[in-house]
Amino acid sequence: MKIGIIGGGASGVFTAIRIKQLHPNYDVVIFERNNKLLKKIYATGNGRCNFANSNPIDGAYNDDFAYPILKEFNCIEIEKYFDSIGIKSRKLDNLYYPYSLSAATVAEKMINKVNELGIEVILDTKVDSYSSEKELTVNGKKYKFDTLIFACGGKSSPQLGTDGNIYSLLETHGYNIETLSPSLCPIKVKENVNKLDGVRVKAKATLLDKKKEIYSEDGEVQFRSDAISGIVIFNIAFMINKLNLQANTTTIKLDFVPEVENNIKKEEYNSYLNEKLSSYLIKNNIDIHNAIFTFKSFYNFDNSQVSSGGVSIKNISSNLESKLEKGIFFIGEVLDIDAKCGGYNLMWAFASAEKVAKSL
């Protein structure tokens, strides 16, 4: 059997490896538009590659469709598999990293496995078209396969090769593409925060829709000239997408001293916060426990870690095969599946890859 995989990111490479291990006689070819495999994985987790999370997965993803697949190949299974190919891991709180704390370790070990298994890799490629008979046209050249697997990512970080162009081709084959939006990214706010640019502060961030509290998380918040950022804000961006909340009626409340229960007089703010932030709060008559910022928009795809939206799961069976075209599968971020920060998105990449490899 000949297997063609479109995309040489985490899900595509992992699928190729697992297919070849489970079915040594299959011919597997990876088509990658960049000049090397796994270009995006080098940047994950600030270059440290947080690849899994031991916390409960319920609620961490945008759709329940993902959970059965993730439970079949969970964080423990991923950690064991990585160990089997020479990637030792360390656990910091609930997060799994390569022991080296370097994403390059994960990329290099996976690439070594690709080479060891004799998987063919064709780089610098552009998919022109494909047929339901699994004939793929790449850079003007035709390839015939028994199975095609789309692992080409979403629309985030186009500088790393995922610009979403594949979706227009998939639409011509009848696939429903759910609205694409940046996720896990800074959030632009209506308030003027220019003078807070560069300020970092620990806070409790709470998402409100029409003044109703719906999600909160503690962590570091970073101010930009027109936005708020940081992991807690990235996760709030995920929730805004998940719940399809709208600008102007969606707000974010920051409590800069959540562990202090009593009211704090404004003249005492600089005892708790740096001069720039305390001055901003005092000048604008903002409560240190209740700073409200209004959601305006997300930063663009260039500045997002993942994209929300993609191929509708209504078009996909439980084993990730297309309902429209037999022998064609979709894995990873190309689907309308995304998650919070903390290794969850890579877990989906690996779990969906494992599911398809075992389905063939």
N, C-alpha and C positions, 0 to 999 in steps of 0.2 A: 504494500500500500504506500502511496505517495502522499505526504502531508505538506501543505504549504502554509506557513505562518506569516501573516502580515504584521510586522512590528517586532523590533528587537529590544523592547523594554523588559521590565521585570516579569510581566505575565507571559510575554511571548517566549523569552529565553527559558523561563522555568518550565513552560509547557513542552518546549522542544526537548529539554533534558529528560523530563519525566516520560514523555512518549517513547523516546529512544531506550530508556532504561526498562520500561514495561514491555516494549515491542521492538527488540533489537533489529529485526529484519525490515522494519519500516524505513523508508527514505524520508528524511525530514529536512526541509529547507526553510530558513528564516530570511525574510526580506526586510531590510532596515534602511530607512531613508537617510540616516546619519552616516558618518564615516567610521563609526564604531558602535558596538553594542552597548546597551545599558547606560547611555549617556546621562539619562535623567536620574538614575539611581545614585550617581556620584554626589548629587546635590541634596539627597534626602536627609532629613534629620540634621540640618546644618552640617552636612558632610559626615555625619556619624552613623546614619542609616538605622533609625529605630524601626525594626522590621516586624515587631509583634507587640501585643499588649495582653497581659493576663487578667485585666479587669473584665467583668461581664460585657458581652458584646451587645446585649439588648439595648436599643436606643441609640447606639453609636453610629448606625447607618440610616440612610434615608428611606429604605424600604425593607419590609420583612422578607422579601424574596431572597435576600442574601443569607439569611441566618441558617437555614438547613445546610447550605454548602459550607459555610464557615465552621459549623459545628462538626462536620465530617473531617475537616483538616484545620484543627485549631492551633492556637499558639504553641502548645506543647509538641504537636506533630511537626510544626514548622521548625521549631528549635531542634528537634531530634534529626530532622532531615538535613538541616544546615550542618549539624555536627558530623553527619555521615559523609559530607563532601568537604570536610576540613574547615568549616567556619565555626570556630568556638564562639560561644556567646557569653555575655554577662547581663545580669538583670539589675537594673537601677530602678528601685521602687517597683512599679508594675510594668516597666518598659524593657524590652529585649533589644540589645545592641550586639554587633560583633565585638568580641573581646578586645580587639584592637581599637575600638571606637572610631573606626574608619570605614566609610562606605566603600572605599576602594577595595577593601578586603573581600566584601560580598561580591562586587562586580568581577574582580579578578578570578575568584574561585569558581564562579558560575561560568565565566568565559573559558577557563581551563577545562571545565567539564564538557562544554560544547565541543571544544577541540578534541578532547579525549574520546568522545563518543562518535566523532566523525560526522557531526551535523554540518550540513552545508550552510554557509552564510553569504548572502549577497548584499553588499552595502551600497550606499549612495543610490537608492532606488526610488522611483516614483510609480505608484500604482496608477495605470491609465484606465483600466477597466477589468471586470471579471464577468463570467457567465454563470448561470445556475448549474451548468455542467462542470463547474470548477476549473474552467480555463482562465488563467490569470495573465493579463498583459502588463508587463513591467518594463519601463523604459523602451517601449515599442517592441519588446520581445515577448513571445507567448510561451506559457508554461501550463502543462496539464496535470491536474492533481485529482486524487480521489476524495480528499477532504481539504477544506480551507478553514483556517482559524484567524479571525480578525482580533488582533491584540495591539491595535495601533493607538491606544490611548484616547484622551479627550481633546480639549482645546487649550488647556493651561500650559504655560511655559513653551510657547511656540519656538523660542530660541533654542530649545532642546529637541525640537522635531515634532511636537504634538500641536499642530495648528488647527485641527478639526476639519481639514479639507476632505477627509474620507466620507464625511456625513453626506455631502451633496451626491456622491456616487451611490451611497447606500439608499438614499431617498429614491433614486431612479429604479431601484429594485423593490420599492414598495414599503420600505421600513419607516416606521414612525419615529421621528427624532424629537425627543422631549427637549424643551427650550434649554439652551446652553447658557450657563452663567458662571462667572468666576466664583470659587469658594475657597475657604481657608486663605483669606486675604485681608488686607486692611480695609476698614470701613470709612468712607468719607462721611462727614457729619455737616449739618447745616450751620452749627455754631462756629464762630471764628476762634480757632485754636492755634492760629499762626504763631503766637508768642510762646506756645508750649512745645514747639517743634524740638524734638530731641529729649524731652523729659521722659524718664522711666519711673514707674511707681507701682508698688504692690497695691492691689485693690480687689474688692469683690465686684464683679461685673454682672449685672442682671439685665436680661432682655425683657422688654415690655411691649406688648401689642395693645394699643388703645388703653394704655395705663395698667393693663393686667400683666402681672409677673408670670413668665412662662419658662424661664431657664436662668440659672445663675452658676457662676464658677469663680473661684479665687485664683489669682495669678498676677503676673506682671503685665501692665498695660504700658504701651509706648505711644507717645504722641508724635504725629507728623504735622506738617504745616496746614494740612486740610483734613486730617484723618486720625483715627485711633487704630492701634495695631497691637500685636502680641498674641500668644497662643490662645488666651481666653477670648480675645476678639475674633480670632480665626474661627473658633468653635461657635461663636455667636453668628458669624457669617454662614456657617453650615446650617445652623438652626433657622436662620432667616430664609435660606433656600428651601430647606426641608418643609417648612410650614408655609412657604410661598407668601411671606409677609411683605407689606408694601411700604414704600418710602413715605415719610411724613407722619404716618400713624405708628411707626415702629421706633422705639427709643431704647437707649442703653443707659442704665443708671450705674454710676460708679460710686462705691462707698470706699473712701480712701483710708478709713480707720475702722474696719468692720469688727475688730476685737474690742473696741472701746464703745461701751454701751451708752454712756452719758453724753449729753449735749456738750459740744465744745464751742467755746466763745471764739469769735473770729480772730480776736487778738492773740489767741493761742495756736492758730493754725500753723504758724512757722515753727512751733515746737514739735510738730508731727511731720510736716512736709517741707520740701526744699523751698527756697525763697521764690523761685519762679512760679511754682504751682500754687503756693499759698497766696501770693499776691494776685494771681489770676482769679482765684476763688473769692477773695475779699472784694476785689474791684468789681466783679460781676455779681456780687451778693449771692454766691452759690454755697449751699450747705455742704460741708466736708463729707457728710454721710449720704448726700443725695444730689450728686452732680449728674444732670440729665443731658444727654447728647442725642440728637435726632438723626436717624438713618437717612442718608441722602442717596448713596449709591456705593457699589463695590469698586475697589481698584480693578484695573483691567486684567485680562488673562495673562499678560506678561508678568504680573505681580501676584498671581494666585498659585497655590500649590496643587490644587485639583480643580476640575470643572464639575459643576452640577449639570445634570441632563445627559443626553446621549440616546443610544438605541433603546427604544422602549422595551421593557421586560415583557410587555404584552405580546411582543413578536418572538419571544424566546421560551423554549421549553425548560423544564426543571434541570435537565442535564446540559443546558446552555447551547443547545442546537437550535438553529433557526426554525420557526414554524412555517416560514415561507419558502425556504430552499433547503432541501435535504442535503446533509453532509457539510453544511456551513455552520460554524460555531463562532460565538463571541465571548470574549473574556476581558476581565480588567475594567479599566476606566472608559473604554469605548461604550460600555453599557451605561444605562441610567442608574448607576450605583456609586455612591460616594459616602464618605464618613468623616468623623471628627479627626483632629490631630491625635497622634499617639501610636502610630504604626498600623492603624486600622485599614488604611487604604492599601498598604503593601500586603497586609493579611488577605484582603480580598483578591489582590493580584495573584497571590500564590494559591489560595484556596480554589479560585475559579479555574486556574490552570490545572491544578490537580484533578478537579472534577472532570474536565474535558479529557485529560490524558487517560483517566480510568474509564471514560465512556466509550472510547474508540474500540 
